[in-house]
Amino acid sequence: MKIGIIGAGKVGGGLGKLWIRAGHQVLFSSRHPKRLRVLVEEAGLGAYLGGVGDAALFGDVILFSPNFWGVDDALEAAGPLKGKTVIDVTLPNARVVKAFSTIPASFIPHAIYRTGRLQRLVVFYCGDCQTSKVIVHQLIADSGFVGLDAGRLRMAKELEAQGRMNQAGLIGIAQAKRLLHQLTDPIQNESLACHDVDQSAFVEEASASANYI
Ligand SMILES: NC(=O)c1ccc[n+]([C@@H]2O[C@H](COP(=O)([O-])OP(=O)(O)OC[C@H]3O[C@@H](n4cnc5c(N)ncnc54)[C@H](OP(=O)(O)O)[C@@H]3O)[C@@H](O)[C@H]2O)c1
């Protein structure tokens, strides 16, 4: 899949590297693309750099992760996103899926597969376009987490700083499903099939990151 990253900082840079490892092509963008040379070299084959507009053109999926004060400027620089799957921000005509807002950037590099040993951590996501949610669900898996559909885009507030899914911190699938059942959004009954993984206790790095929160 071709993924354009707008805001290739700690979150965007970290996720982009994981997606390249999973075999995707990623264009990391910046207002100053030359600054991303090291990141792109580290990311390896399948990584490209460019301006914000380049990322928007390149990606079938756009990870929109600029600083919050840069959102308006970044949107303007991105140009039309009609028909694209956009992870994280509300845009007219874009198929927005809110995701990854419950995960601290410091944990992203550690989100590696260890099936059988490590319970994967949940990334909640929500949105109104089922096709885009299927894509995002796969990208969440490709970055080493397990996705859990939290329902319609109106649930986004629960994924933000004061929301209950954000406050829950780094959790596994069983705990995340319990939390979802406590919430009332009816769409959760239509959620994607999520694979239950090894329910054993988290290993040390997961606990350490939970403490970080
Ligand atoms: N850090 C976390 O743990 C965490 C967790 C959940 C959600 N978030 C959210 O994720 C977003 C990114 O956080 P982060 O920690 O990755 O921030 P960051 O490391 O500071 O990276 C943000 C990037 O946004 C780019 N940017 C800023 N203004 C821009 C503009 N006008 N147009 C285009 N790009 C612009 C910057 O790139 P250039 O200067 O190179 O253009 C910068 O590399 C924020 O909205 C944050 O609230 C962060």
The ligand as a Tripos MOL2 file, in Angstrom:
@<TRIPOS>MOLECULE
LIG
   48    52     1     0     0
SMALL
NO_CHARGES

@<TRIPOS>ATOM
      1 N1          3.7830   12.2190   20.9380 N.am      1 LIG1
      2 C1          2.8110   11.4340   21.3870 C.2       1 LIG1
      3 O1          3.0060   10.5960   22.2920 O.2       1 LIG1
      4 C2          1.4120   11.5110   20.7690 C.ar      1 LIG1
      5 C3          0.4530   10.5570   21.1130 C.ar      1 LIG1
      6 C4         -0.8280   10.6350   20.5110 C.ar      1 LIG1
      7 C5         -1.1260   11.6700   19.6040 C.ar      1 LIG1
      8 N2         -0.1620   12.6050   19.3060 N.ar      1 LIG1
      9 C6         -0.5120   13.6710   18.3550 C.3       1 LIG1
     10 O2          0.1740   13.3670   17.1340 O.3       1 LIG1
     11 C7          0.5750   14.5720   16.4750 C.3       1 LIG1
     12 C8          2.0800   14.5160   16.2130 C.3       1 LIG1
     13 O3          2.7730   14.3900   17.4400 O.3       1 LIG1
     14 P1          4.3390   14.1280   17.4620 P.3       1 LIG1
     15 O4          4.6980   13.8540   18.8600 O.co2     1 LIG1
     16 O5          4.7170   13.1760   16.3900 O.co2     1 LIG1
     17 O6          4.8810   15.5970   17.0760 O.3       1 LIG1
     18 P2          6.2930   15.9940   16.4760 P.3       1 LIG1
     19 O7          7.3150   14.9410   16.7620 O.co2     1 LIG1
     20 O8          6.5510   17.4050   16.9130 O.co2     1 LIG1
     21 O9          6.0440   15.9540   14.9060 O.3       1 LIG1
     22 C9          5.0700   16.7560   14.3210 C.3       1 LIG1
     23 C10         5.4740   17.0390   12.8930 C.3       1 LIG1
     24 O10         4.4830   17.8920   12.3360 O.3       1 LIG1
     25 C11         5.0820   18.6100   11.2980 C.3       1 LIG1
     26 N3          4.3800   19.8740   11.1280 N.ar      1 LIG1
     27 C12         4.1950   20.8650   12.0280 C.ar      1 LIG1
     28 N4          3.5250   21.8870   11.4760 N.ar      1 LIG1
     29 C13         3.2550   21.4980   10.2060 C.ar      1 LIG1
     30 C14         2.5900   22.1250    9.1070 C.ar      1 LIG1
     31 N5          2.0710   23.3650    9.2070 N.pl3     1 LIG1
     32 N6          2.4980   21.4650    7.9350 N.ar      1 LIG1
     33 C15         3.0190   20.2170    7.8170 C.ar      1 LIG1
     34 N7          3.6760   19.5620    8.8100 N.ar      1 LIG1
     35 C16         3.7940   20.2100    9.9870 C.ar      1 LIG1
     36 C17         6.5390   18.8260   11.6900 C.3       1 LIG1
     37 O11         7.3040   18.5860   10.5530 O.3       1 LIG1
     38 P3          8.2040   19.6990    9.8200 P.3       1 LIG1
     39 O12         8.5510   20.7480   10.8310 O.co2     1 LIG1
     40 O13         9.3870   18.9220    9.3530 O.co2     1 LIG1
     41 O14         7.3660   20.2200    8.6960 O.co2     1 LIG1
     42 C18         6.7930   17.7510   12.7580 C.3       1 LIG1
     43 O15         7.7880   16.8150   12.3510 O.3       1 LIG1
     44 C19         0.1580   15.7400   17.3880 C.3       1 LIG1
     45 O16        -1.0280   16.2910   16.8950 O.3       1 LIG1
     46 C20        -0.0430   15.0630   18.7450 C.3       1 LIG1
     47 O17        -1.0230   15.7510   19.5000 O.3       1 LIG1
     48 C21         1.0890   12.5340   19.8460 C.ar      1 LIG1
@<TRIPOS>BOND
     1     1     2 1
     2     2     3 2
     3     2     4 1
     4     4     5 ar
     5     4    48 ar
     6     5     6 ar
     7     6     7 ar
     8     7     8 ar
     9     8     9 1
    10     8    48 ar
    11     9    10 1
    12     9    46 1
    13    10    11 1
    14    11    12 1
    15    11    44 1
    16    12    13 1
    17    13    14 1
    18    14    15 2
    19    14    16 1
    20    14    17 1
    21    17    18 1
    22    18    19 2
    23    18    20 1
    24    18    21 1
    25    21    22 1
    26    22    23 1
    27    23    24 1
    28    23    42 1
    29    24    25 1
    30    25    26 1
    31    25    36 1
    32    26    27 ar
    33    26    35 ar
    34    27    28 ar
    35    28    29 ar
    36    29    30 ar
    37    29    35 ar
    38    30    31 1
    39    30    32 ar
    40    32    33 ar
    41    33    34 ar
    42    34    35 ar
    43    36    37 1
    44    36    42 1
    45    37    38 1
    46    38    39 2
    47    38    40 1
    48    38    41 1
    49    42    43 1
    50    44    45 1
    51    44    46 1
    52    46    47 1
@<TRIPOS>SUBSTRUCTURE
     1 LIG1         1 GROUP 0 **** ****
